[in-house]
Amino acid sequence: MYIKRQLELKLKERLFKGKILVVYGPRQAGKTTLIKQVVKDFGEAVRYVDCELLANNELLARRNTAELFSLVQGYKIVVFDEAQTVKGIGSVLKSLFDHHPEVQYIATGSSSFDLANEISEPLTGRSIEYTLYPLGMTELAFTSFDAENKVSELLRFGAYPGIQSETEEEKIIQLNLLVSQYLYKNVLAIEGFRKPELVISLLKLLAFQIGNEVSYRELSTTLGTSVTTVQKYIDLLEKNFVIIRIGAYSNNRRNEVVKSKKIYFVDLGLRNALIDNFAPIHITARQDIGVLFENCMFVERLKHIMHNGGVGLQQFFWRTISQKEIDYIECYKGLSSGFEFKWNPQKKLKVPELFTNMYPNIGVQTISPRQSFEFISR
């Protein structure tokens, strides 16, 4: 069953407006299904090109003008699925766009690293980019009550579309398959990952550190590799939509953390599969509820903005050397706001006096599951 995606309307509004549409996102996030919904009214005037099929990949890589033009002849819309697998795809799209601008071109890719590198220069001024993550809470719930009930499921099983209607047992099976198939097919196959076993070990370490500052040096020592390798692998994992890094909010004051990073997982179901922990979301069953909720709120807010075509969102955390902290600082549309995420709504908000003195214009609110829908959708 298709769950309506918020990005669908934004893409429909952009059709035939003189831009190539590029949609990034993790594998299994629903990119192909979304695009089919966007173009379904055009029927047989749409051509799908699966770039992972050898014949298609070789044809596009040859960049033979006659072959390329015949590929789009007679179609109103041409979709290039998993376009990052074609070397030189940016030049291919540029040539097609320049010679047949009447056709609407759409490219999807599960690696922002590969596809962005391929298209950034050739398609300057010719494309507009979007990101589709797994389902967002505001696509799964429509009221505060619905959202509050949905939070526990998101913390435990994540939001990949393909598992939403499955039983708990089947969700666990599918998420474990996703870890092996998605990571090995889409991430570990990248040339930059020369030690796949090291990446798995790194991901497991990161899975236990969500919500905390990450030390590349500590990770390198634990893994027995260089800091440079750890930084490179984390960068590639982020560009392949496995993790997200955020930096510290700071005016470079002496007592503020400046260079540290926190790492969150794009999908908590994937994270829980990595560490084999699908225990119920109950305070007596697991000790990581607080950081899971923090991860969830951060990612759900990002999804909501990106799935509605928003741009310019900046996300940070704030912490001092003495460990005074604010979970989340957001800068968006000229406003800066602070938030503390509390799984237990009875916990009182304690804003560090230092933060109030340094940033008197940034208000801080507590967000519990009860306020999650309003926080994400505001």
C-alpha positions in Angstrom: 0.0 0.0 0.0 1.4 3.4 -1.0 1.6 5.9 1.8 1.4 9.4 0.4 4.7 11.2 0.6 4.9 14.9 1.2 7.6 15.3 -1.5 5.1 14.1 -4.1 3.3 17.4 -4.4 6.6 19.3 -4.5 7.9 17.2 -7.4 4.6 17.5 -9.3 4.7 21.2 -9.0 8.2 21.2 -10.5 7.4 19.1 -13.6 8.1 20.8 -16.9 9.5 24.0 -15.3 12.8 23.7 -17.1 14.9 21.8 -14.6 16.2 18.2 -14.3 14.8 16.8 -11.0 17.3 14.9 -8.9 16.0 12.8 -5.9 18.6 11.4 -3.5 17.9 9.0 -0.6 18.7 5.7 1.0 17.9 2.5 -0.8 14.4 1.2 0.1 13.3 4.7 1.2 10.7 4.7 -1.6 12.3 6.8 -4.3 11.1 4.6 -7.3 7.6 4.3 -5.8 7.4 8.0 -5.3 8.5 8.9 -8.8 5.9 6.4 -10.3 3.2 8.3 -8.3 4.5 11.6 -9.5 4.4 10.6 -13.2 1.6 8.1 -13.3 -0.9 10.4 -15.1 1.4 10.5 -18.1 1.0 6.8 -18.8 3.0 5.5 -21.7 4.7 8.8 -22.3 7.0 7.9 -19.4 10.2 5.9 -19.9 12.0 4.3 -17.0 15.7 3.5 -17.3 17.1 1.2 -14.6 20.8 2.3 -14.6 21.8 -0.8 -12.7 20.9 -3.0 -15.6 24.1 -3.8 -17.5 22.7 -3.0 -20.9 21.4 0.4 -19.9 24.5 1.2 -18.0 26.7 0.4 -20.9 24.5 2.4 -23.4 24.6 5.5 -21.2 28.3 5.2 -20.5 29.1 5.1 -24.2 27.5 8.5 -24.6 26.7 7.8 -28.2 24.6 10.8 -29.3 22.3 8.9 -31.6 21.7 6.2 -29.0 21.0 8.7 -26.3 18.6 10.7 -28.4 16.7 7.6 -29.5 16.4 6.7 -25.8 14.2 9.7 -25.1 12.5 10.1 -28.5 8.7 10.2 -28.2 8.6 10.4 -24.4 7.5 13.3 -22.2 9.3 12.1 -19.1 12.4 10.0 -18.8 13.4 8.6 -15.4 17.0 7.4 -14.7 16.8 5.2 -11.6 20.0 4.7 -9.5 21.8 7.2 -11.8 24.9 7.3 -9.7 25.9 3.9 -11.1 26.6 5.4 -14.5 30.0 7.0 -14.9 29.6 10.4 -16.5 25.8 10.6 -16.0 26.1 14.3 -15.5 27.4 14.8 -19.0 24.7 12.4 -20.3 21.9 14.4 -18.7 23.4 17.7 -19.8 23.5 16.6 -23.5 19.9 15.3 -23.3 18.7 18.4 -21.6 20.4 20.8 -24.0 19.2 19.0 -27.2 15.8 17.9 -26.0 14.7 20.4 -23.3 11.0 19.6 -24.0 11.5 16.3 -22.1 11.3 16.2 -18.3 14.3 14.3 -16.9 14.3 12.8 -13.4 17.3 11.1 -11.8 17.3 9.2 -8.6 20.3 8.1 -6.6 21.1 6.3 -3.3 24.5 7.8 -3.0 24.7 11.6 -2.7 28.5 11.2 -2.9 28.6 9.6 -6.3 25.7 11.3 -8.0 26.4 14.8 -6.7 30.0 14.5 -7.9 28.8 13.4 -11.3 26.2 16.1 -11.9 27.4 19.1 -9.9 29.5 20.7 -12.6 27.8 19.5 -15.8 24.3 20.4 -14.5 25.0 23.7 -13.0 21.8 25.8 -13.3 20.0 22.9 -14.9 18.9 20.8 -11.9 17.1 21.0 -8.7 17.8 18.5 -5.9 15.6 16.8 -3.3 16.2 14.2 -0.6 13.7 11.4 0.3 14.3 9.7 3.6 12.3 6.8 5.0 8.8 7.7 6.0 8.4 10.7 8.3 6.2 10.8 11.4 4.1 13.5 9.7 3.5 11.0 6.8 2.5 8.3 9.3 0.5 10.3 11.8 -1.9 13.2 11.4 -2.6 14.3 15.0 -0.6 14.7 18.2 -2.3 11.6 19.7 -1.4 9.4 16.6 2.2 10.7 16.8 2.6 9.9 20.5 1.4 6.4 19.9 3.8 6.1 16.9 7.0 7.2 18.6 7.7 3.9 20.3 7.4 2.0 17.0 9.8 4.5 15.3 12.3 4.1 18.1 12.2 0.3 17.8 11.7 -0.5 14.1 12.3 2.8 12.2 10.3 4.0 9.2 11.3 2.1 6.0 8.1 1.9 3.9 8.4 -1.8 3.1 8.0 -2.9 6.7 5.2 -0.7 7.9 2.4 -3.3 7.5 4.4 -6.3 8.7 4.3 -8.2 12.0 7.0 -7.6 14.5 8.8 -10.8 13.6 8.7 -10.0 9.9 10.0 -6.4 10.6 13.0 -7.8 12.4 13.7 -10.2 9.5 13.4 -7.4 6.9 15.6 -5.0 8.9 18.3 -7.6 9.2 18.1 -8.3 5.5 18.3 -4.5 4.9 21.5 -4.3 7.0 23.2 -7.1 5.0 21.8 -6.2 1.5 21.8 -2.4 1.8 25.1 -2.0 3.5 26.9 -4.6 1.4 25.3 -3.6 -1.9 25.2 0.1 -1.6 27.8 1.1 0.9 30.5 -1.5 1.4 30.8 -2.0 -2.4 32.1 1.6 -2.8 35.7 1.7 -3.8 36.6 3.8 -0.7 35.7 1.0 1.7 38.6 -1.3 1.4 38.0 -3.0 4.7 34.3 -3.9 4.9 34.7 -5.7 8.3 36.2 -2.5 9.7 33.1 -0.5 8.5 30.7 -2.9 10.3 32.7 -2.6 13.5 32.7 1.2 13.1 28.9 1.2 12.6 28.3 -0.9 15.7 30.5 1.5 17.8 28.6 4.5 16.4 25.3 2.7 17.2 26.2 2.7 20.9 27.2 6.3 20.8 24.2 8.1 19.4 23.5 11.3 21.3 27.1 11.5 22.5 30.0 13.4 21.2 32.1 11.2 19.0 35.9 11.1 19.3 37.5 10.0 16.0 40.7 9.3 17.9 39.0 7.0 20.4 37.3 5.2 17.5 40.6 4.8 15.7 42.2 3.4 18.8 39.4 0.9 19.4 39.4 -0.2 15.8 43.1 -0.3 15.4 43.2 2.0 12.4 44.1 5.6 11.6 42.0 8.7 12.5 42.1 9.6 8.8 40.5 6.2 7.9 37.8 6.7 10.5 37.0 10.2 9.3 36.9 9.0 5.7 34.6 6.1 6.4 32.2 8.2 8.5 32.1 10.8 5.7 31.2 8.0 3.2 28.6 6.6 5.5 26.9 10.0 5.8 27.0 10.5 2.0 25.2 7.1 1.6 22.4 8.0 4.0 23.4 5.7 6.9 24.3 8.3 9.4 24.1 12.1 9.9 26.6 14.3 11.7 25.8 17.6 13.5 28.3 20.1 14.9 28.4 22.2 18.0 26.7 25.6 18.2 29.2 28.1 19.3 30.4 31.7 19.2 33.9 30.4 19.9 33.8 31.2 23.6 36.5 29.6 25.6 34.3 27.3 27.6 32.2 26.0 24.7 32.7 22.8 22.8 33.5 23.9 19.2 34.9 21.1 17.0 33.0 18.1 18.4 30.4 16.1 16.4 27.4 14.1 17.3 26.2 11.2 15.1 22.7 10.0 14.5 21.3 7.2 12.4 19.0 8.0 9.5 16.9 5.1 10.6 16.7 3.6 14.0 15.4 0.2 12.8 18.7 -0.1 10.9 20.6 0.9 14.0 18.8 -1.6 16.2 19.5 -4.3 13.7 23.2 -3.6 13.7 23.4 -4.2 17.5 20.6 -6.8 17.5 18.4 -5.0 20.0 14.7 -4.9 19.3 13.6 -4.9 22.9 10.3 -3.1 23.6 10.5 0.6 24.3 10.1 0.5 28.0 12.4 2.0 30.7 12.9 -1.4 32.3 13.7 -3.2 29.0 16.3 -0.9 27.6 18.7 1.8 28.8 18.9 3.8 25.6 15.4 5.2 25.4 16.6 8.8 26.0 19.1 8.8 23.1 16.8 6.9 20.8 14.1 9.6 21.4 16.7 12.3 20.8 17.9 10.6 17.5 14.2 10.2 16.4 13.3 13.8 17.0 16.3 15.2 15.3 15.8 13.0 12.2 12.0 13.5 12.1 12.4 17.2 12.1 15.0 17.0 9.2 12.6 14.7 7.3 9.7 17.0 7.6 11.7 20.0 6.3 13.3 18.1 3.4 10.2 16.3 2.4 8.4 19.6 2.1 11.1 21.0 -0.1 12.6 23.2 2.6 16.1 24.6 2.4 18.5 26.3 4.8 17.9 24.2 7.9 20.9 24.2 10.3 21.0 21.7 13.1 23.4 21.8 16.1 23.9 20.7 19.7 25.4 22.9 22.4 27.8 21.8 25.1 30.4 23.3 27.4 33.7 21.7 28.4 32.1 21.2 31.8 29.3 19.1 30.2 26.5 21.6 30.4 24.4 21.0 27.4 21.3 21.7 25.2 20.3 18.7 23.1 19.3 20.5 19.9 19.7 24.0 18.5 17.9 24.8 15.2 18.4 27.8 12.9 15.8 28.0 10.2 14.2 30.9 8.4 16.0 33.5 10.4 15.0 32.1 13.8 17.1 30.1 16.3 15.5 27.8 18.9 16.7 25.4 21.5 15.1 22.1 22.6 15.7 19.4 25.2 14.3 16.0 24.5 12.8 14.1 27.5 11.2 10.7 27.1 9.8 11.2 30.6 7.5 14.3 30.5 7.8 14.6 34.3 11.5 15.6 34.0 11.9 19.3 34.5 13.8 21.5 32.1 17.0 23.0 33.5 18.5 25.5 31.0 22.2 26.1 31.9 22.6 29.7 33.2 25.6 30.1 31.0 23.6 29.4 27.9 20.9 31.9 28.9 23.5 34.5 29.5 25.3 33.9 26.2 22.3 33.5 24.0 19.4 35.4 25.6 17.5 35.5 22.3 17.3 31.6 22.0 14.4 30.1 23.9 14.6 26.5 25.0 11.6 24.1 25.2 11.2 20.6 26.5 9.9 18.1 24.0 8.4 14.8 25.2 6.5 12.2 23.0 3.4 14.2 23.8 4.8 17.3 22.0 6.6 15.4 19.3 4.1 16.1 16.5 4.0 19.9 17.1 7.8 20.0 17.3 8.3 18.2 14.0 5.6 19.9 12.0 5.8 23.4 13.2 
